[in-house]
Amino acid sequence: MLRELKASDSRFRAIRFRPGLNLLVADRTAASTDEQSRNAVGKTSMVELLHFLLGADKTTLVTRRENKATAFELVMDWPVPSGHISVRRSGKDPAKVHLDPGIFDHDPGALIQRGGTVSAKEWKSALERQLFGIREADKALSGRLLLGFYLRRTEKNGFADALKPNPQTSRHLATANLCYLLGMDWALAARYGDLSDREQTRRKLRQAADDPVWKDIVGTSGDLRGQLTVVERRIFELKEQIADFQVVPEYEEIRRDAERVNASIRALREADVIAQRNLADIERSIGEASDPGHSYLERAYSEVGVLLGDQVKARFDQVEEFHRAVVRNRRQYLDEEAVALREKLAESERERKELGNRQAALLRTLNEGGALDTLTVMQGALAKEEAHREYLHRRLDAARTLEQSRRQIDQEKAALEDEVHRDIEARREQERQASLLFNQFAEHLYGDARAPYLTFQARRSHLEIELKLEADDSTGISNMKLFCFDLTWAVIAHRAGRGPDFLVHDSKLYDGVDERQVARALELADRVTRDEGMQYVVTMNSDDLAKAERMGFDAAPHVITPRLDDSETGGLFGFRF
């Protein structure tokens, strides 16, 4: 149980709790003006401080300038080592929690147990173990979430939905934790959350697959299979080339030799072209060389009646012989030149043939092998292609999973729905106990005409907890349904040792509630907490409490100190801010 809430600031008005029903009342003073309100006297702040001391993250309430240096303290029951514990924490250093006596590594034989400072994370883990019996392996269960049910926060809109401590909480996670308190199979309920997360991921990936930017990253199985075919063909070809590859140590020298041979062959071909052109010119000159004659002169002189004498004819014979000698010499020279060119061309052809054979041998060596650097490059290319193939295989697996995931998720949802339905049938006693308590509590408030009950229904997408109360959907009735439900799971969890023995509600719960139901709710809370050995703490405005008193409820025995009011020093902190 909660015992005391106090602070290091002397102005703070300490709250002392007791077993059973605890009413923290806020009065409106006679001097109050119409502008003054009791919203800032500290009713909601009490709940926020309890959360802060029970492991919640720092809030603006404790970090604001007026409160930052204040150390707030909660005294509560704790089984070991001394039956109670003092928890101190400040907004100045919220990561540290001072416990007195210390609960970590305490000495059972020591007469005086010493306090110790632990981290906020360690304190939250201790609360989970001690208040709720949560094990480290119970990943879906959260002590902080469960405390959100036990101390619903007005600032977090905690009274908007009976099945969630605040609207931002995952429905599946909240339901799993409620099932834990109610004795149902919380692990099955949590699996709905896992399927929901997978479905959301699938939808996002499906949207990404259709996006022009992301489709190349996500891809479809058809496209990826096509890409894999191309990559595997390249891998096959590279492997074949590497298998047939022979490393030639003198590769570069052979390559340079082959280039020199090729240059020689080109030079010989160019020289042959010139030689062949010269041979053609010589052969044409040989054909044009002929002996000059003088018979045409005799015909000419005969035609003009002049006869040449023997002496003149002799001179002609000499000249004719001279010219014949010149022609013979020219022919001989040209023949010799032609023979030389033909021999040169023949020699060039033989040399080109030898060089061609040499070039072929060199090229064959180069084609059959290569330099070590070339082999290394080929092996690097193969490794790159194989890595790309592995990447495509992973994408293909992901694409297939994505394309098949909807069907798989639907199948798993159907299977989970059947499993949850069978589990509910197997836990009929737990369901009956919860429904019976809810029925008794609601009938105490509204009578039996509204036929209230609580059910568990296995749905395809979630485990549904239904609170049935035949009435309109007014705020007051919805709030009382929440009150009855909170009291139901709190009693069941306390009986089974799965939850603490306190429950805290803010005055927000009673907004819009008929005065008869306010009186009956307080009477019910008083009776149940006395019967169950529990504690119910509720903050109320004095005029709302007066309405319940007019209906016969005796509030005086349950009002705890201090009694808050809207004066400058009458609030919880002893000053206004």
QUIDA-V989901 format. One line per field, one symbol per residue. ss: DSSP state (~ for helix, > for strand, _ for the rest). phi: phi as a letter, one per 20 degrees, with the letter a starting at -180 (. if undefined). A space follows every 10 residues. Layout:
# QUIDA-V989901
ss->???
phi->???
This chain:
# QUIDA-V989901
ss->_>>>>>>___ ____>>___> >>>>>>>___ __________ __~~~~~~~~ ~~~______~ ~~~_______ >>>>>>>>__ __>>>>>>>> _____>>>>> __________ _____>>>>~ ~~~~~~~~~~ ~~________ __~~~~~~~~ >__~~~____ __________ ~~~~~~~~~~ ~~___~~~~~ ~~~~~~~~~~ ~~~~~~~~~~ ____~~~~__ ~~~~~~~~~~ ~~~~~~~~~~ ~~~~_>>___ ~~~~~~~~~~ ~~~~~~~~~~ ~~~~~~~~~~ ~~~~~~~~__ ____~~~~~~ ~~~______~ ~~~~~~~~~~ ~~~~~~~~~~ ~~~~~~~~~~ ~~~~~~~~~~ ~~~~~~~~~~ ~~~~~~~~>> _~~~~~~~~~ ~~~~~~~~~~ ~~~~~~~~~~ ~~~~~~~~~~ ~~~~~~~~~~ ~~~~~~_~~~ ~~~~~~~~~~ ~~~~~~_~~~ __>>>>>>__ __>>>>>>__ ____~~~~~~ ~~~~~~~~~~ ~~~~~~____ _>>>>_~~~~ ____~~~~~~ ~~~~~~~~~~ ~~__>>>>>> >~~~~~~~~~ _____~~~>_ ___>>_____ _______
phi->.edbcbbfff ffefddebfn ecdeddedff efefffcefd epfffgffff fffdofffcf fedfgfdfee eeccdbfbfc ecnbbddcbc ffcffdcedc ffddlfegef fdeeebdcff ffffffffff fcmfeffeff ecffffffff cfdffelfdf bfebfafffg gfffffffff feneffffff ffffffffff fffffffffe ffeeffeemd ffffffffff ffffffffff fffefdfdge gfffffffff ffffffffff ffgfffffff fffffffefb ffdcffffff fffenddeef ffffffffff ffffffffff ffffffffff ffffffffff ffffffffff ffffffffba ffgfffffff ffffffffff ffffffffff fffeffffff ffffffffff ffffffdgff ffffffffff ffffecnefe lfaccdcedf daeddddebf afefffffff ffgffgffff fffffemdbf dcbccefgfe fmefgfffff ffffffffff femdccdceb ffffffffff eoeeegfdfd eeeebeffde ffenbeb
